[in-house]
Amino acid sequence: MLKYAVILMLLFPSYSHAEATENILEFILESYQAECIAAQEEPMASVSDDEDSNVAAITLDESSIYNIDITADGKEATVLYANPRCPQIGSAWCGTSGCTTYVIVDGTIFQTAGFKPVSVTIGENSVVVIVPRAGRACVNADGQTQSNNVSCYAAAVWDDEANTFNSIGSDDPVFRLSDLMP
């Protein structure tokens, strides 16, 4: 009996963590849903035959929520690439430089802009989170911003002691704490 109690105690934190992450995802998506509903009240262009203007439900591609490693020992973050679709306004929250992305780590929401973040293992002990960016987010060696067809990348690493992401200090942080907090 004690053996099962120990197993349940070991599993409870991960269940609790997964449930908290799911609640945070729902909280974030509810804000997009509210914007979608509000947009339906504004006069807009006609919708296509396959979109019902009376149903203001956002849809999200299943590949928009995924996990990435953030440490070499297997610590993961949940990513929400916020590219929902809404009747009449489509994916209005995204542009040619990507979308807002939320990264959830231990119940804390971090936010960035660009395309879908990925993680890359460097050596044996380091994992770097890379955020693809484009256009005005990119600057060349002369300090000039670029057109939308130019890509660049931002990188950050997870700091276990500070429970945050570290990135190069000469610019805005790659990930910042999100204003969205449940």
Number of C-alpha atoms within 10 A of each C-alpha: 5 7 7 9 10 11 10 12 10 11 12 12 11 11 12 11 15 15 13 16 20 14 14 19 20 14 15 17 18 13 12 20 20 13 15 23 18 11 16 17 11 9 8 10 8 10 13 10 7 7 13 12 16 10 12 21 17 20 15 17 11 7 10 14 17 16 16 18 19 26 21 16 11 10 14 16 22 22 24 23 26 24 23 21 21 25 23 21 14 15 17 13 16 18 12 13 20 19 21 18 25 28 25 22 20 14 19 19 25 21 20 21 21 24 22 23 24 17 18 15 14 10 8 8 9 14 21 22 24 18 21 19 23 21 18 16 19 19 16 10 6 6 8 10 15 16 13 15 10 16 16 15 16 20 19 20 20 21 12 11 6 8 11 17 21 17 18 12 8 6 7 9 17 23 24 16 16 15 9 14 12 12
